[in-house]
């Protein structure tokens, strides 16, 4: 009725301009999936504001599922249309129908993030459809349950609740309980997930234990509908406060601290900050895509997360970047750049400890102190800058004479090795590309070497062939200055306090 009303009204308004016999097809109504001969195609036009990364499921008498049991069912999860942010689709085959029921007996939709479909009065919506195989059908959803609660669906629980952040990968999560009462809420493999609820922005499965079971002490066993049984957890005494648990793909069952839980859209880079840069830490990425998530110095810290006893900085990379291979460069908002962490394939979360020597992988985020290179008590190195001023007094270093006597001017370079290659790989930085500054009537070349207090750099002036003897530069304190003269026979200290007669 809603669709017919809209199209009829528009055609009436558009009579003077003409209205073709096929009516008006809006962009969001256009078919996004190919019809196939042996199935019914359902294309859902989702309510405005539905997140593009949401999961939407179809359920009803035809497949024997209800709103709670549909969520998480891979078979009945709809596919997001690649060319539309408004449409999700699914193929229904006649062999899918259960107990003689069809789509004509009613079906509905449910969003993992926002609950079931509701009408304007907040009541559940049931659609009916008589359609044959090979057909393509648009279905409009009005709104989700979350619309009536200001964002997250509010669910009333009658008694104790067990919430689970389910990262097990199980197709059907079940909970068996024994203790004060064996087979509580069902014999093996126990009870199915009651439903799904967003708590503090995190999607959690939940099991309603029941008001009559408050005060019981039980041991919990999670499984994939009886297979892949996890280790026993507990005992747990059911009280007025919910029980929050986290189950992982490697079979762990652990307490979930909801104060530290954040919902992430895609891969996350976690950083244990050994540089003491804090929220000034930035992450630049280059590789398959340069300037990914921002040009230099890159993206800012997304937030902080408590993992065990340690506080990590973290960077949300975004699900759209999964599969890209990138090099990671951490810096203090563009200064004191660390060496690259190479060839990270975005997908799995990455845990790193950053120090002056660069990023190191953390294998066990809750116990980083178990690896020998980690010393949480170590004070990070203090950043330092060396301002280098050069007076070019060379005569022949930048000149090549051929056998025929012809002369060619070639560039001079400054290269530095030691704590790091601060002037680039050999042969280094061209002198001609440095800043020229006039001090006391002298034209001096200027550049900066960034590192840490205590760093040493061995300066080599060269023409990418011949080179002068190394000259050592040391970062004694946070700010340092070196005034040097280069000549054909070497590098020496330059005094600019007074006029120097021997410069030429």
N, C-alpha and C positions, 0 to 999 in steps of 0.2 A: 504493500500500500504506500509506503513512504516513497519508493522509487517512482511509482506511477504518478503520484501527486506532483512530485518535482518536475517530471518531464511534461506532464499535461500543462502545468502552470506556465512553464517556459514557452511552450508552443503557443499558448494563448497570447502571451505577451508579444511573441515574435511573429504574429500573423502578418503584420504589415511588411515585414522583411522576408517572409516566406518561411515555411517549415516543411522539411522533406518527410516522406512517409515513414522513414526509419527512425525518426525522432533524433534527439540530441544525445551523443555519447560523450560524457565527460572524460578527462584524462585518467582519473582514478578508476573509471569503469572499464577501461580497455583491457582486453584479455592479455594476461602475462605468461601463461603456460600453454603449451600445445595440447589440444584435445587428442585423446587416443581412443582407438576403436573399442577396446574391451574394458573401459573404466569410465566412471562419472567424475568429471573435474569440478571441484568446488574451489572457487576463489573468494576468499574473505576480504571485504573492504573494512579494514580495522578502524576503530574509533580514532578521532583526532588525538594526537599526543602519544600514541602507542610507540614505544621505543623500538628502534630498528633492530636492536639486538635481543628483543623479547622472544620468548618461546610461547607459541600459541598451539593449543590442542583442540581436537574435535572429539565430542563424546555424545552418547545418547543410547536409546534402546537398541539401535542398529548394531552397536559394537559392545554393548553390555557394560560400559563404563559410566561412572558419574564424575562430577566435577573434581573430587579429591583424587580418585584413582587415575584419571586421565593424565594429570600433570606428571611428567617424567616418563610417559610411555612413548618410546621411540617410534613405534609403528604409527601412532596417531598424532605425532608432532607435525605441524604444517611447515611448509618451506617458504622462507621469505623470498619474494620476487626480486630478482637482481636489478630490474629496471624501474622499480616502483617502491617507495617507502610506505605505501598504503596497503599493499596487497600481500597476502599469504595464500598458498595453494596446497591442495592435497588431492590425490587420486583415490577414489573409493571403488573397489572391485566387488562384483557380486559375491565372490567367495568370502568377502569380509563380513557379510551380514550374518548375525547370530540369531538363532531361535526363530527364524522366519521373519525377523523384523527388517525393515528397510528405512531409508531416509524419510519416507512418508510417515513413519511412526515417531518422528521427532529427533532433533539433534541440537546441540549447543556448542559454544566455544568458551575456552578458559585461557587466560593469560597467566603465565607463571609469576610475572611481576605484579599484576594488578587485579587478579581474581577473575571470577566468572563474568559472563556477559549479563548486563542488567538493562531493564527498561527505564523509562523516565521516573518511575516510582520506586526504583531500586529492587524490583522483583526479577527473578531469573527469567531469561528469555529462552523459548523453545521454538526452533524453526521446523517447518515441514517442507518436503520437496518430493515431487514425483518426477523423476528424470530417468532417462534411459542411458545405456552405455554409449560413449561417443559424444555426450553432451558436455558443454561448458556452462557453468552456472555461477553468477555473481550473488553473494549473500552479504547483506549489510549488517554490521554490528553497531549498536547504538552507543554503548558506553560500558566500561568495566566497573566492577564493584568498588575499586579504589576511588572512583569519581565521587562517591558518597561519603568518603572518609578523609578527603583532603590530600590523598596521595597514596598512603599505604592502606591496604585492606585491614580493617580492624576485626579481629575474630574473637568471639567470646568463648572461653574454655571453661568447661565444667569439671573442675578438679585439676590434679597435677598434670604437667605437660613436660615431655622430653623433646627439646628442639635439637636438630641435627644439621650441621653444615656438611652436606653430603658430597664429598669429592671421591667417592669410592669407585665410581664408574659402573655400579650395579644397575642392572635393568629394572629390578624390582626390589627395593629395600624393605626388609621386614625386621621386626623386633620381637625376640622371644625373651621371657622373663621367668626366673625361678628364685625362690627364697622363702619368705613368709608364706607365700602362696605359689606353688608350682603351676606352670602353664597359665600364668596370669594373662588374661585377655586373649587366650588361645593357645592350643598345643602347637608343637613345632611345625613350621618355622615361626610361628607367632603372628602378631598383628601386622597389617599393612600400614603404610603411611596414612595418617588421618587426612592430611592436607599440607599445603605450603603457605607460608606467611613471610612477609617482609618485616624483619626486625632490625631497626637502626639502619635501614637501607640494604640489608643483606637477606637474600632469599634462603630460608631455612625450611627443611621438612619438619613436620611435627607429628608427634604421637600423643593423642589425648588418652591419659591413663584412666581417667574416670574418678568422679568425686568419692565414690565408695572405697577407693583404694588409697586414699590419703593416709599417711602414716606407715604404710607397708615398707619393708626393706627388701629390695630385690636386686639380683644380679642380671645384667642385660647382655644379650647376645644378638648382634646384628649379622644379617646374612643376605645373600642375593636369592631370596625366596627359597632358602634352605641349602643352597650351595655357596661355596666360598665363604664359609663361616669365619667371622672375626673372633679374636680373643675375647674372653669374658671381660665385662667392665662392671666394676662395682665392688661391694654392694652400694646401692643408692637408696636412701630413705626419701620417699616422696613427701614433700611438704608444700607449703604455700608458694615457694619460689620455684620457677621452672628449672629444669636441668638442661644445660647447654653443652653439647658435645660436638666434636669434629672427627669425622672418619675420612681416611685418606686412601689413595690408590694403593699404597703399600701395606694396607691392612691395619694401620694404627687407629686406636680409639682413644681420644684424649679430651680433657676438659677444654671448653671453648670460652675464652674471656671476651665477652661481648663488647667490653669497653675498648678493646684494641682491634676489633674486627672492622675491616673496610671492604666494601664491594669494589672490585677492580674490573675494568673493561679491557681485558687482554693481558698481555705480559707485563711484568713488573721487574724493574731493576732495583734491588735493595742494596743500600750502601752503609757500611759501618764506617763512620767518619774518623779516620785516624789523623786527619789533617787539621781538625778543629775549625773547619770552615763553616759548619752549621748550615743554615738556610741560604748562605751565599754560594753553596755548591751548585754548579751547573753541569749539565750533560750535553755534549755536542755529539752528533752522529753523522757519519759519512760512509758510503759504500754503495749498495744497490740504489739508494737514494741519498744524495748529499743534502745537508741541511735538514735532515729528517726531524720533524717537530721543532724546527727553529734554526735560523742562522746563528753564527758564532756570537756569544759563547754557548748557545744552545738553550735547552729548556730548563726552567727552574724546578726546584724540588716540589713534588706534588704534595707530600706530607711526611709524617713520621709514623712508624709502627713499632710497637713493643713486641719483641720476639724473645721469649725467655727473660733473661735479666738485661738484655741489651736493647737500646733504642736505635733503630735504623732509619735513615732517610730513605724515601722511595720515590721512583719516577714511574708513572703510569705511561706505557708506550702506546696503548690503543690497539684494539683487536684488528683494525684495518691493516696494521703493519706486520701481522703474523707472516712468517716465512721469509722476510727480508734479512739479508746478511749485512751487518753494519759494524763499523769500528766505533768504539766509545772513547770519548776524551772528556775527562773530568777536569774542572778548573775552578778557581776561586773567582767566579763571575768574569772569566776571561783572563785572569792573571794566574801565574804559577801553574801553568798547564802541566798535567801529568802525562806520562807516556800512554800511548793508546792501549786499550784492551781490544784485541783484534778478533774479527770474524765471529761475532755473536749472531747466531741465527735466532731471530725473535720468535718466541713461542713459549718456551719454558721460562719460568721466573729465574732470575740470575741474582746471586748474592755475592757481593764484593766487599773487600776491606781495602780502603785507599790509604796509602802512606806516600812519603816522598819518593819511594822507589817505584810507585805505580800501583795499579789495581791487582789484587790477588783474590782468587776464588775462595769462597767459604763453603765447605761441604756440609757442615752441620750448623745452620744459623743459630740454634739455641745454645750451642757450645763452641763458639769460635775460639775460645781459649785453649781448646784441646790441640790445636795445631801450633807448631813450634814458632812460626813467624809472627804469631799474634801476641802482643803484649799490651793489654788494655791500660796498664799503668804508664806506658811510655809517653812522654811528652812529645807532641809532633814538632817537627822542625819549624823554625821561624822563617817565614819568607824573607827574601833579600833581593835587592836590586843593585847592580853595578852600572853606573853611568860611565861609559867609555868615550873619551874624547881623543881624537887622533889628528896629529899634524903630519901631513904628507910631505916629507922632505926627500923622497926618492928621486933619483936621476935616471937610472937605467933599468931598474927592476921591472918597470912597466913597458920596456921597449925591447923588441926582438930585432936583431940585425941578421939579414939573410946573407948567404955566401956572395951574392952580387952587391952587397953593401946597402941594400934597401932597408929602411927601418919601418916597423909596424908597432903602433901603440896597441897594447892589450890590457884588459881589465886587471885591476888588483882586487884581491879578496881578503877578507878576514875570516879565519876559521877558528873555532874553539872546541877543544876536547877536554874531558875530565869528568866532572859530575854529570854533565849532559852536553849534547851538541846544541848549545843555545843559539848559535848563528847558522844553523842548518848543516846539512851533510856537506862533505867535501865538494868543492873548494871553499864553501861558506857563503858569506854575503858580500856582494860587490861594494867596494868603497863608494863608488859613484852613486849608489842607491841610498846611502846614508844621508841623514839630515846635515846640512851645512850651517854652522853657527859661527858668528864672528865674536871673538873674545879678545880684548886688548889689541885689536887690530889684526889678529890672526884668524884665518879661516880654518876652523876645526870641523872635522867630521864627527858626528855623534850617533851613538846607538846605545841600547840598553840590553844588559844580560840579566835575565830573571832566574832566580834559583832559591837557595836557602842559606841561612847563616852557616858558615863553615865550608861551603862549596868552593872548589878550586877549578879554574878553567885555564887551560894552556892555549894562549893566543898564538896563531901562526898566520902571519901575513904572507901571501903567496900570489903568484900570477898563473896558478894552475899548472905550474911547471917548476920554476925556481921558488924557493921559500926561504924566509928569514928564520932565525933561531927562535924557538918558543919563548914566550914571555908569560909568566904566571900571574894570574889575577885571582885574588882571594876575597870572598865575601865575608869580611870580618864582622860586620854588623848589618842591620837591616838596610841601610843606605850606604853606598860606597861610591867613590869617584876615582877614576884613573885618567891622568893626562899623559899621553904618550906621543913620542916622535918616532916615525918610521923613516929609515934611511936605507941606502943600498947595503949597508953593513950590519944592520940589525935594528932592534927596537930598544928605546931608552925612555926614561922618565922625562917629562916636559914640565918645566916650571913656568907658570903664567902669572906669578906674583909680580914680576917686573919684566921689563923688556929683556929678551934674550938675544945676545949679539951673534951667537954662533949658529942660528937656525939655518942660514943660507950658506 
